[in-house]
Amino acid sequence: MKIEHLKEHGTDIAVVSSDKIVITDVQSALDLAMTVKYETGAMKIAIDKQIICEEFFVLSTGLAGEILQKFMNYHVKAAVYGDYTQYTSKPLKDFIFESNRGRAFFFVQAKDEAIEKLTEV
């Protein structure tokens, strides 16, 4: 796992990527957030979509909601960047749309967009 620490407009942001899946359940997501905080001090994280298990994107599993709730409880803001075109689920599209309207969790196409979103909040 690679954690890149950035300082954008006075905001600490960590960019997390890996060549393997890192987030498989709520505990692994929380472990990631706490590792990032410990290593960089950042509570804003840009996450490569490729490190998240596919179950996250199947809303009926409840995994996405649980992870978002944990992040909110721990005041972690995150932006997941990657390609979402393969998903056809209307509930998932609605979830992404609603998340992007908020101020804590975002789904964007590119790493630069993720950094920009996290800098704004």
Secondary structure, DSSP 8 states (H G I E B T S, - for coil): -EEEEEEETTEEEEEEE-SS--B-SHHHHHHHHHHHHHHH--SEEEEEGGGB-GGGG-GGG-HHHHHHHHHHHTT-EEEEES--TT---HHHHHHHHHHHHSSSEEEESSHHHHHHHHHH-
